[in-house]
Amino acid sequence: MKPVFLLIAALFVGHIKRVYAQSDVSVKYAATITAEELKQHLMFIASDSCQGRETGTIGQVRAQEYIQNEFGNCGLQAPVNGSFLQQVDLSREDFLQSKIVLGDTAFNFIQDFYFFWLENRNSSVFADNVFLGYGINHDAYSDYQKAEVEGKAVWILSGEPKNSKGNYILSGNDENSDWAEDISIKYDEAVRNGASALVVVNMDYRMYISRVRNYLQKPGLKLNINRDLGETGKGEIPLLYVSPMMANYMLYGEANKWGSVNDIAAFIAKKEKPVSFEFNLGWTFTPMVKGESLNSPNILGYLEGTDKKDELLVITAHYDHVGMNGKDIFNGADDDGSGTVTVLELAEAFSLAAREGNRPRRSILFMTVTGEEKGLLGSEWYTEYPIFPLEKTIANLNIDMIGRVDEKHGDNERYIYLIGSDKLSTELHAISEKANATYAGLELDYTYNDPNDPNRFYYRSDHYNFAKNNIPVIFYFSGVHEDYHKPTDTPEKIRYPKMAEIGKLIFHTAWELANRDERIAVDVENEFK
């Protein structure tokens, strides 16, 4: 514990910094970000009339019209050939009739198996198969050690193995690892070893399906672009999830001397060693895609800078949400109405500064993106088809869910999770810290910035597509709460003064990025290269 005099000194220094900051011209414009105006915007964006703002629906169009009108009222430029709208070319796809067929037996989507995305929509036949335990390749336990998977469909169990004492083999205790939490690790390992498909036996199939059934029954969306699959080849092979009942049917045969998938899991736990075997099984996977084209726009408002106007700061939030389920409206007040209306307030503050002779040196693009809930689609489209050169884009500040308080922080509103600030630029991180110390005095929580964070929030919002392109990012986030993705995420539960304080922190960070002499350096190796 610090001595009392040190605590008093620290408080005094913090007070002096804030008093000094009051003389900064930026403080005047940050003060225009108010709880009252945020609430006024959100009462429309998260109203029932917007019907949950699902991508491509009339409810999203209503929100779009509101946002572009606000950009126009601020005096922002319409940078897409005179329009505020960048149309995103999408296909709506329905997979409900998809089948897996073995001989005369057909397995049905949702009832027996499911998947979330596919790059190849054609029917595929898989004759060579290998059962590969849990699909793990780790020093403490490896299913790949004695198995050959090249050209084969790889069948694995979900999760990771436990020993006879109930502890996880990889850790030796009751803590599971990323191999259980993040399916992309198993997927990438299968791709690296040349698998033709990855089939995951979801050991909690019925319980999981009960949670995601409504999502799976809705049509999915796909960008009509050729994706860059990268070195891992992600997207090249199907990733399918099957029920234990279906797996037992498919695995039955002489090659499988261990019994059911539950028997295999028990054997691995008892012996603490992998189980693998090859089996010949000619099965056909037919997605049966039924789809239609649609357009849904990103909304872009542009504020031109002065002497460094060719360089660009991008400030984003996603304005889509998950729509309706029957009569239930998922208003999405926090996710991400809170980020959307904060972008509107930031646009208004910077526009006022420009009109009063304090135009930023660098240009700023305020962008609310579509299709985040469908797979970060709008931000991916923008980074594939940027309106302004990505090499001239200095940073992305992304705002997604800043209107509530999570369980960890209780009644403490004066915090914000920051994610990604140091992933590509140490300067960006330092600027963010200084802006907070000088102007805001919030608790900056970096819990989810940990590369080992099992939630993987760094990969789950729109900043991710900028980071992949070597553009430094900060993701502002208040955490998940009990109303996340539920009809109960409504405007009256939002803590507007909290949002306003976070908005001011973002403003001061953006002000420094837009007005400093030198562009921030990218001085940390990009993990996506």
LOPABA-581696 format. One record per residue (C-alpha): residue in one letter; x, y, z. Coordinates in steps of 0.1 Angstrom, whole numbers, padded with zeros to 4 digits, always signed. Layout:
N
AXYZ ...
END
This chain:
529
M+0000+0000+0000 K+0013+0035-0009 P+0021+0060+0019 V-0007+0086+0024 F+0016+0115+0012 L+0022+0098-0021 L-0015+0093-0027 I-0021+0129-0019 A+0007+0140-0043 A-0007+0118-0071 L-0042+0132-0067 F-0027+0168-0067 V-0008+0161-0099 G-0038+0146-0116 H-0059+0177-0105 I-0032+0201-0119 K-0032+0182-0152 R-0070+0185-0155 V-0070+0222-0146 Y-0043+0228-0173 A-0063+0208-0198 Q-0092+0232-0194 S-0072+0258-0214 D-0069+0234-0244 V-0092+0243-0273 S-0101+0207-0276 V-0119+0207-0243 K-0145+0231-0257 Y-0154+0207-0284 A-0152+0176-0263 A-0178+0192-0240 T-0204+0191-0268 I-0205+0153-0264 T-0234+0151-0238 A-0255+0125-0222 E-0286+0143-0233 E-0277+0143-0270 L-0265+0107-0269 K-0298+0097-0255 Q-0318+0117-0281 H-0300+0098-0309 L-0303+0064-0293 M-0340+0067-0286 F-0344+0065-0324 I-0316+0042-0334 A-0327+0016-0308 S-0364+0022-0311 D-0390-0004-0321 S-0394+0014-0355 C-0359+0003-0365 Q-0369-0033-0358 G-0335-0044-0345 R-0316-0031-0375 E-0309-0065-0391 T-0288-0062-0422 G-0308-0057-0453 T-0341-0050-0436 I-0364-0019-0437 G-0355-0013-0400 Q-0319-0010-0409 V-0328+0014-0437 R-0346+0036-0412 A-0315+0038-0391 Q-0293+0044-0422 E-0315+0074-0432 Y-0312+0089-0397 I-0274+0085-0396 Q-0268+0100-0431 N-0291+0129-0423 E-0271+0136-0392 F-0238+0135-0411 G-0253+0160-0436 N-0266+0182-0408 C-0230+0183-0394 G-0217+0195-0427 L-0197+0164-0434 Q-0188+0156-0470 A-0204+0127-0488 P-0173+0109-0501 V-0187+0081-0523 N-0192+0099-0556 G-0214+0125-0538 S-0231+0099-0516 F-0228+0090-0479 L-0234+0054-0488 Q-0209+0027-0498 Q-0231-0002-0510 V-0219-0036-0498 D-0226-0064-0523 L-0241-0093-0503 S-0258-0126-0509 R-0285-0138-0485 E-0281-0176-0481 D-0304-0202-0467 F-0289-0236-0458 L-0319-0252-0441 Q-0322-0279-0469 S-0285-0289-0466 K-0279-0326-0463 I-0251-0352-0455 V-0258-0385-0472 L-0243-0419-0465 G-0258-0446-0487 D-0295-0445-0483 T-0293-0425-0450 A-0297-0387-0451 F-0288-0364-0422 N-0305-0331-0418 F-0293-0296-0410 I-0298-0286-0374 Q-0313-0319-0364 D-0281-0338-0371 F-0254-0313-0381 Y-0247-0276-0386 F-0222-0252-0399 F-0217-0214-0399 W-0199-0206-0431 L-0187-0221-0463 E-0164-0209-0491 N-0172-0238-0514 R-0210-0241-0521 N-0207-0272-0543 S-0214-0308-0532 S-0184-0326-0519 V-0177-0364-0516 F-0154-0376-0488 A-0142-0412-0491 D-0111-0412-0470 N-0116-0404-0433 V-0096-0404-0401 F-0109-0401-0365 L-0083-0380-0347 G-0093-0378-0310 Y-0096-0342-0301 G-0076-0328-0330 I-0049-0313-0307 N-0012-0310-0315 H+0004-0299-0283 D+0036-0309-0264 A+0016-0323-0235 Y-0007-0343-0258 S-0008-0347-0296 D-0034-0365-0317 Y-0013-0359-0348 Q+0018-0378-0336 K+0010-0411-0354 A-0017-0401-0378 E-0017-0393-0415 V-0044-0368-0424 E-0034-0356-0458 G-0064-0356-0481 K-0087-0370-0455 A-0118-0358-0437 V-0107-0354-0401 W-0133-0363-0374 I-0126-0350-0338 L-0143-0345-0305 S-0151-0311-0292 G-0133-0297-0262 E-0101-0312-0249 P-0092-0344-0230 K-0093-0349-0192 N-0076-0375-0172 S-0092-0400-0148 K-0090-0374-0120 G-0111-0350-0140 N-0082-0326-0147 Y-0074-0314-0182 I-0044-0333-0196 L-0029-0302-0212 S-0028-0281-0181 G-0029-0307-0154 N-0056-0288-0135 D-0092-0277-0139 E-0084-0249-0164 N-0090-0257-0200 S-0068-0242-0228 D-0073-0223-0260 W-0076-0256-0278 A-0110-0261-0262 E-0121-0224-0264 D-0111-0215-0300 I-0121-0239-0328 S-0099-0219-0352 I-0068-0234-0336 K-0080-0269-0344 Y-0092-0258-0378 D-0059-0242-0387 E-0040-0273-0375 A-0061-0295-0397 V-0056-0272-0427 R-0018-0272-0421 N-0018-0310-0422 G-0037-0312-0454 A-0072-0323-0443 S-0100-0321-0468 A-0126-0313-0441 L-0129-0310-0403 V-0159-0326-0387 V-0163-0318-0350 V-0185-0340-0328 N-0202-0315-0305 M-0205-0335-0273 D-0231-0310-0259 Y-0251-0310-0292 R-0287-0308-0279 M-0279-0280-0254 Y-0259-0260-0279 I-0286-0263-0307 S-0312-0251-0282 R-0292-0218-0279 V-0283-0213-0316 R-0314-0228-0334 N-0329-0194-0341 Y-0296-0181-0355 L-0291-0211-0377 Q-0326-0209-0391 K-0321-0174-0403 P-0305-0169-0437 G-0268-0160-0435 L-0250-0133-0455 K-0219-0136-0477 L-0198-0109-0493 N-0196-0112-0530 I-0158-0109-0532 N-0129-0133-0536 R-0115-0136-0501 D-0078-0136-0495 L-0075-0169-0476 G-0039-0162-0464 E-0012-0187-0454 T-0035-0208-0432 G-0059-0214-0461 K-0088-0206-0437 G-0120-0211-0456 E-0106-0237-0480 I-0122-0268-0463 P-0156-0273-0447 L-0160-0270-0409 L-0190-0291-0399 Y-0204-0299-0364 V-0223-0332-0359 S-0243-0348-0331 P-0228-0377-0311 M-0257-0399-0325 M-0248-0391-0361 A-0211-0396-0353 N-0217-0430-0338 Y-0236-0440-0369 M-0209-0428-0392 L-0180-0443-0371 Y-0195-0477-0367 G-0174-0504-0383 E-0144-0528-0379 A-0119-0499-0378 N-0135-0486-0347 K-0127-0510-0319 W-0132-0484-0291 G-0170-0481-0293 S-0191-0449-0292 V-0177-0414-0290 N-0184-0414-0252 D-0164-0446-0249 I-0135-0431-0269 A-0135-0400-0246 A-0135-0423-0215 F-0106-0444-0230 I-0085-0413-0236 A-0092-0401-0201 K-0082-0435-0186 K-0051-0441-0206 E-0042-0404-0211 K-0031-0411-0247 P-0046-0403-0281 V-0069-0425-0301 S-0069-0424-0339 F-0080-0447-0367 E-0087-0445-0404 F-0120-0456-0419 N-0134-0458-0454 L-0168-0440-0456 G-0181-0425-0488 W-0203-0396-0476 T-0216-0366-0495 F-0221-0331-0482 T-0245-0310-0502 P-0251-0274-0489 M-0282-0268-0510 V-0278-0230-0510 K-0309-0210-0517 G-0300-0173-0520 E-0307-0139-0533 S-0286-0108-0537 L-0290-0076-0516 N-0272-0044-0509 S-0267-0029-0475 P-0246+0002-0471 N-0217+0014-0450 I-0224+0051-0441 L-0195+0074-0445 G-0191+0110-0435 Y-0158+0128-0444 L-0142+0158-0427 E-0113+0171-0448 G-0081+0181-0429 T-0057+0210-0436 D-0020+0206-0442 K-0020+0168-0437 K-0053+0161-0453 D-0040+0132-0474 E-0037+0112-0442 L-0068+0098-0426 L-0081+0087-0392 V-0111+0064-0394 I-0137+0062-0365 T-0161+0033-0367 A-0191+0016-0351 H-0215-0009-0365 Y-0251+0002-0369 D-0266-0032-0376 H-0280-0056-0350 V-0298-0090-0351 G-0334-0079-0359 M-0365-0097-0347 N-0376-0131-0336 G-0413-0133-0341 K-0427-0104-0322 D-0396-0099-0301 I-0375-0069-0312 F-0338-0070-0304 N-0333-0032-0301 G-0295-0034-0297 A-0293-0003-0276 D-0258-0011-0263 D-0248-0035-0292 D-0241-0013-0310 G-0265+0016-0307 S-0241+0030-0281 G-0212+0031-0305 T-0232+0044-0334 V-0246+0074-0316 T-0211+0081-0301 V-0198+0083-0337 L-0226+0109-0344 E-0215+0130-0314 L-0178+0128-0324 A-0187+0139-0359 E-0207+0168-0346 A-0178+0179-0322 F-0151+0178-0349 S-0174+0195-0375 L-0181+0224-0350 A-0143+0227-0345 A-0138+0230-0382 R-0165+0256-0387 E-0149+0277-0359 G-0115+0277-0375 N-0100+0247-0357 R-0102+0221-0385 P-0080+0191-0378 R-0048+0188-0398 R-0055+0152-0409 S-0088+0142-0424 I-0113+0121-0405 L-0137+0095-0418 F-0167+0088-0396 M-0181+0055-0406 T-0210+0033-0394 V-0207-0001-0409 T-0232-0028-0418 G-0231-0066-0414 E-0209-0068-0383 E-0233-0092-0367 K-0231-0114-0398 G-0193-0117-0397 L-0177-0082-0398 L-0189-0079-0434 G-0191-0041-0438 S-0157-0034-0425 E-0142-0062-0446 W-0159-0047-0477 Y-0144-0013-0469 T-0109-0026-0465 E-0112-0046-0497 Y-0126-0016-0516 P-0115+0015-0496 I-0127+0049-0505 F-0094+0063-0492 P-0061+0046-0496 L-0054+0022-0467 E-0017+0031-0468 K-0027+0067-0459 T-0050+0055-0431 I-0031+0063-0398 A-0054+0045-0373 N-0089+0031-0366 L-0108+0039-0334 N-0137+0014-0331 I-0166+0017-0307 D-0187-0013-0299 M-0208-0015-0267 I-0199+0013-0243 G-0233+0020-0227 R-0235-0005-0198 V-0215-0018-0169 D-0204-0055-0167 E-0204-0077-0136 K-0167-0072-0129 H-0171-0035-0124 G-0204-0034-0106 D-0216+0002-0100 N-0182+0017-0112 E-0191+0035-0144 R-0156+0051-0147 Y-0139+0024-0167 I-0134+0012-0203 Y-0118-0019-0217 L-0092-0010-0243 I-0082-0037-0268 G-0055-0035-0295 S-0039-0002-0286 D-0004-0017-0284 K-0008-0044-0310 L+0007-0024-0338 S+0019+0009-0325 T+0035+0017-0291 E+0029+0054-0299 L-0009+0049-0302 H-0009+0032-0268 A+0010+0061-0253 I-0012+0087-0269 S-0043+0069-0255 E-0028+0067-0220 K-0018+0104-0220 A-0053+0115-0233 N-0069+0096-0204 A-0045+0109-0178 T-0049+0145-0190 Y-0086+0147-0197 A-0107+0118-0186 G-0092+0099-0156 L-0110+0067-0164 E-0099+0032-0154 L-0083+0017-0185 D-0089-0020-0182 Y-0067-0042-0205 T-0081-0075-0194 Y-0093-0084-0229 N-0061-0071-0246 D-0043-0102-0233 P-0034-0124-0263 N-0045-0154-0242 D-0079-0140-0235 P-0103-0169-0243 N-0131-0144-0254 R-0108-0133-0283 F-0126-0099-0285 Y-0097-0085-0305 Y-0109-0106-0334 R-0147-0100-0330 S-0154-0064-0340 D-0147-0042-0370 H-0113-0029-0360 Y-0100-0064-0368 N-0103-0058-0406 F-0081-0027-0402 A-0056-0044-0380 K-0052-0072-0406 N-0042-0044-0430 N-0015-0031-0407 I-0035-0001-0395 P-0032+0006-0357 V-0065+0002-0338 I-0081+0009-0305 F-0113-0010-0297 Y-0134+0007-0269 F-0157-0018-0251 S-0175-0019-0217 G-0180-0057-0216 V-0208-0082-0219 H-0239-0080-0197 E-0270-0100-0191 D-0290-0084-0219 Y-0264-0091-0246 H-0282-0102-0278 K-0315-0103-0261 P-0347-0082-0266 T-0340-0066-0232 D-0310-0046-0246 T-0331-0014-0245 P-0324+0024-0243 E-0336+0029-0208 K-0309+0006-0194 I-0281+0027-0210 R-0258+0048-0187 Y-0256+0079-0208 P-0232+0100-0186 K-0208+0070-0188 M-0211+0070-0226 A-0204+0107-0227 E-0172+0104-0206 I-0159+0076-0229 G-0169+0097-0259 K-0148+0126-0246 L-0118+0103-0241 I-0121+0091-0277 F-0124+0127-0289 H-0092+0137-0272 T-0074+0107-0285 A-0086+0114-0320 W-0078+0151-0317 E-0041+0143-0309 L-0039+0117-0337 A-0054+0141-0362 N-0032+0171-0352 R+0002+0159-0341 D+0032+0167-0363 E+0042+0131-0372 R+0020+0102-0381 I+0021+0075-0355 A+0046+0048-0362 V+0037+0012-0368 D+0065-0004-0347 V+0051-0037-0336 E+0051-0068-0359 N+0017-0076-0373 E+0006-0111-0363 F-0015-0113-0395 K+0016-0111-0418 
END
